[in-house]
Structure formats: structure tokens, C-alpha cells
Amino acid sequence: MRQSSRLIGLAVLSAVMAEAILLSGCATSAAPPTSAPADDAPALRAALPAPATITPAPTASTDLTPVVRYGRYTLVELVPEPAQRDLMRQVVDVVIPPSLDTNVGDALRHVLRRSGYRLCDTADAAALYSLPLPAAHLHLGPLMLRDALLTLAGPSWDVSVDDGSRQVCFKPHAIPVPASANPSATAGTALPSNETQGADGREVQP
């Protein structure tokens, strides 16, 4: 009987000790991590990745072309045609009335009729206007207005357009001057002389 009470006491003591150990383990908290020394702060900042740059998404353009609906599936843009913006790009298809005395000037005026432009009269272009009109130029087109004018004038003439006054003028085509014909190219060349030099260094006339 005494031995069994001793065993019971030992068991109770063991249980109490085990419970005390468990309670002490639960009450023990982990030690907080030690902070890095102040000297290592720049190195730690350098090791950190750089913050990502956030680029805002491009906004949609508000310059929309207005359109109008024709029918069920057709949309037409409300913008002028290229030939309406630049009158020299309008397409012409003309037949010049044949005549015995038709010249280039008459043909140019006929082509410019209802185009919005008028032909200017200058002394430089008088020679062009008085030329007889070739039979190949009696029918022109369909061509752009500028090409039709250049066809009538020929390669020896350049067209000049004044959009402010709506005038079309012609001037002779500039011919580039060759480099050998430039007087400044021969400026450093010594001219031949009829004088010769004698043995004593004096100039002797032939």
C-alpha cells in the first residue's frame, strides 16, 4: 500500500514537471532579429531592386474624321477631295477646237477655263504663247491640270503658280552652266606672255 502511494506520488510529480516544461516553452518568445549596423545601410539599399517605372497608357486621339451614313453599310468621310485642296491636282480632259491659227497660248487659256486659274501675260512667255499648237495636243486627258500645262509648254519651259492671285505663269527652263565655263575657275591661271627672260635675269622682248 505504501509502495503504491509512492508510485502515485512519483507519477503526479512527473506530470506536474512535464506541464511546467510545456508552459515554460510556450511562454518563451523568439528573440527579435537584430537590426543591421548603420554602416551596412547603403549596401542594403544598393542590393534592393530599383522601383519599376510605370508608364501611363497613351490616350486615344480625339481627332476623329466626321462621317455621314449613306444607305445601310456605306460611310462617307466629310473631308474635301485632294483635287479640291490643291487645284493643280484636278483632272482635266479637254478637246481643243481645231483652227488654222490656234497657238499654244490659246490652248493654255482653253485648258485653264473653269479651273480657277488664269494665264498671266509676261514678256518672257510671249515667245511660248505665239508658237503653233501641234496636232498631238488637240486632245489632252485625262490628266492632272499641272501635267496638262507642262505638256502644252514642253520641256523648255517651267510652270510657276501663284495661288494667292490664282495665276499661272511660264518662264524658260534654267540651263545649268558647266563648271568649265565659270570665269572664276580660270581666275588663277596665268596668261601667256610674249616676254622672255635672258641669261642675266632681265626680260627680253622677242
C-alpha positions as CSV (number, residue, x, y, z in Angstrom):
1,M,0.0,0.0,0.0
2,R,2.8,2.3,0.9
3,Q,4.6,1.4,-2.3
4,S,1.6,2.1,-4.5
5,S,1.1,5.6,-2.9
6,R,4.8,6.3,-3.6
7,L,4.3,5.3,-7.3
8,I,1.3,7.5,-7.5
9,G,3.2,10.4,-6.0
10,L,6.0,9.9,-8.5
11,A,3.5,9.9,-11.4
12,V,1.9,13.1,-10.1
13,L,5.3,14.7,-9.7
14,S,6.3,13.7,-13.3
15,A,3.0,15.1,-14.7
16,V,3.5,18.4,-12.9
17,M,7.1,18.7,-14.1
18,A,6.0,17.9,-17.7
19,E,3.3,20.5,-17.5
20,A,5.7,23.1,-16.2
21,I,8.1,22.4,-19.0
22,L,5.4,22.8,-21.6
23,L,4.2,26.1,-20.0
24,S,7.7,27.5,-20.0
25,G,8.2,26.5,-23.7
26,C,5.0,28.3,-24.7
27,A,5.8,31.4,-22.6
28,T,9.3,31.7,-24.2
29,S,9.2,34.1,-27.3
30,A,11.7,34.2,-30.1
31,A,14.2,36.9,-29.7
32,P,13.7,39.8,-32.2
33,P,16.2,39.9,-35.1
34,T,19.0,42.3,-34.6
35,S,19.0,45.3,-36.9
36,A,21.8,45.7,-39.4
37,P,24.5,48.1,-38.4
38,A,24.2,51.7,-39.8
39,D,27.3,51.2,-41.9
40,D,25.6,48.4,-43.9
41,A,22.6,50.5,-44.8
42,P,24.0,51.8,-48.2
43,A,25.0,48.3,-49.2
44,L,21.5,47.0,-48.4
45,R,19.8,49.9,-50.3
46,A,22.1,49.1,-53.3
47,A,21.1,45.4,-53.2
48,L,17.4,46.2,-53.3
49,P,15.8,46.2,-56.8
50,A,15.1,49.6,-58.4
51,P,11.4,50.5,-58.4
52,A,9.7,49.8,-61.7
53,T,8.8,52.9,-63.8
54,I,5.1,53.0,-64.6
55,T,4.3,54.5,-68.0
56,P,0.8,55.7,-68.4
57,A,-1.1,54.2,-71.3
58,P,-1.5,56.6,-74.3
59,T,-4.8,58.3,-74.6
60,A,-6.9,57.8,-77.6
61,S,-6.8,60.5,-80.2
62,T,-9.8,62.8,-80.2
63,D,-9.2,64.0,-83.8
64,L,-11.8,61.8,-85.4
65,T,-12.9,62.3,-89.0
66,P,-16.6,63.0,-89.2
67,V,-18.6,60.7,-91.4
68,V,-22.1,60.5,-92.8
69,R,-24.1,57.4,-93.5
70,Y,-25.4,56.7,-97.0
71,G,-27.6,53.7,-97.2
72,R,-27.2,50.8,-94.7
73,Y,-23.5,49.9,-94.9
74,T,-21.8,53.0,-96.5
75,L,-20.0,55.7,-94.5
76,V,-18.6,58.7,-96.3
77,E,-16.0,60.9,-94.8
78,L,-16.8,64.6,-94.6
79,V,-13.5,65.8,-95.9
80,P,-12.6,67.6,-99.2
81,E,-11.1,65.7,-102.0
82,P,-7.3,66.2,-102.8
83,A,-8.1,68.0,-106.0
84,Q,-10.3,70.4,-104.0
85,R,-7.4,71.2,-101.7
86,D,-4.8,71.6,-104.4
87,L,-6.5,72.8,-107.7
88,M,-3.4,71.8,-109.7
89,R,-4.3,68.2,-109.0
90,Q,-7.7,68.4,-110.6
91,V,-8.2,66.1,-113.5
92,V,-8.9,67.7,-116.9
93,D,-10.0,66.0,-120.1
94,V,-10.3,68.7,-122.8
95,V,-10.6,68.8,-126.6
96,I,-9.2,72.0,-128.1
97,P,-11.2,73.2,-131.0
98,P,-9.1,72.9,-134.2
99,S,-8.3,76.1,-136.0
100,L,-5.8,77.2,-138.6
101,D,-4.3,79.8,-136.3
102,T,-4.5,78.0,-132.9
103,N,-1.4,78.6,-130.9
104,V,0.0,77.4,-127.6
105,G,-1.4,80.5,-125.8
106,D,-4.9,79.8,-127.0
107,A,-4.6,76.1,-125.9
108,L,-3.4,77.1,-122.4
109,R,-6.3,79.5,-121.9
110,H,-8.7,76.8,-123.0
111,V,-7.3,74.3,-120.5
112,L,-7.4,76.8,-117.7
113,R,-11.0,77.7,-118.4
114,R,-13.2,76.8,-115.3
115,S,-10.1,75.6,-113.4
116,G,-9.9,78.6,-111.1
117,Y,-6.7,79.9,-112.7
118,R,-5.9,82.4,-115.4
119,L,-2.9,82.7,-117.6
120,C,-0.5,85.6,-116.9
121,D,0.9,87.6,-119.8
122,T,4.6,88.2,-119.4
123,A,7.3,89.2,-121.9
124,D,9.2,86.0,-121.2
125,A,6.3,83.8,-122.1
126,A,5.3,85.7,-125.2
127,A,7.5,83.5,-127.4
128,L,5.8,80.4,-126.0
129,Y,2.3,81.7,-126.5
130,S,2.9,82.5,-130.1
131,L,4.1,79.0,-131.1
132,P,1.7,77.0,-133.3
133,L,-0.2,74.2,-131.5
134,P,0.8,70.7,-132.5
135,A,-2.0,68.4,-133.7
136,A,-1.0,65.9,-130.9
137,H,-2.1,68.4,-128.3
138,L,-5.6,68.9,-129.6
139,H,-6.9,66.3,-127.1
140,L,-5.4,66.2,-123.6
141,G,-6.6,64.0,-120.8
142,P,-7.5,62.6,-118.6
143,L,-4.5,64.4,-116.9
144,M,-3.9,66.4,-113.8
145,L,-4.0,70.1,-114.6
146,R,-0.3,70.7,-113.9
147,D,0.7,67.8,-116.2
148,A,-1.6,69.2,-119.0
149,L,0.0,72.6,-118.8
150,L,3.6,71.2,-118.8
151,T,2.6,69.0,-121.8
152,L,1.5,72.0,-123.8
153,A,4.5,74.1,-122.8
154,G,7.2,71.5,-123.5
155,P,10.4,70.6,-121.6
156,S,12.0,74.0,-122.3
157,W,9.5,75.8,-120.0
158,D,8.8,75.8,-116.3
159,V,5.4,76.5,-114.8
160,S,5.0,78.9,-111.9
161,V,1.8,79.0,-109.9
162,D,0.7,81.9,-107.7
163,D,-2.1,80.6,-105.5
164,G,-2.7,84.0,-104.0
165,S,-3.8,85.6,-107.3
166,R,-4.6,82.2,-109.0
167,Q,-2.2,83.0,-111.9
168,V,-0.2,80.5,-113.9
169,C,3.0,81.8,-115.5
170,F,5.7,80.3,-117.6
171,K,9.4,81.0,-117.7
172,P,12.2,79.5,-119.7
173,H,13.8,76.4,-118.2
174,A,17.1,77.3,-116.5
175,I,20.0,75.5,-118.1
176,P,22.8,74.7,-115.7
177,V,26.1,76.3,-116.5
178,P,29.0,73.8,-116.8
179,A,31.9,74.3,-114.3
180,S,34.4,74.9,-117.1
181,A,32.5,77.9,-118.3
182,N,32.7,79.6,-114.9
183,P,35.1,82.6,-115.2
184,S,36.2,82.2,-111.6
185,A,37.7,78.8,-112.5
186,T,40.3,80.4,-114.7
187,A,41.0,83.3,-112.4
188,G,44.2,81.8,-111.1
189,T,45.5,80.7,-114.5
190,A,48.5,82.9,-115.7
191,L,48.0,84.5,-119.1
192,P,50.7,83.7,-121.7
193,S,53.3,86.5,-122.1
194,N,55.4,87.4,-125.1
195,E,58.3,88.4,-122.9
196,T,61.2,86.0,-122.2
197,Q,63.9,86.1,-119.6
198,G,67.6,86.4,-120.6
199,A,70.6,84.7,-119.0
200,D,71.2,87.7,-116.7
201,G,67.6,87.7,-115.4
202,R,66.4,90.6,-117.4
203,E,63.2,90.5,-119.5
204,V,63.9,90.5,-123.3
205,Q,61.3,91.3,-125.9
206,P,61.2,88.9,-128.8
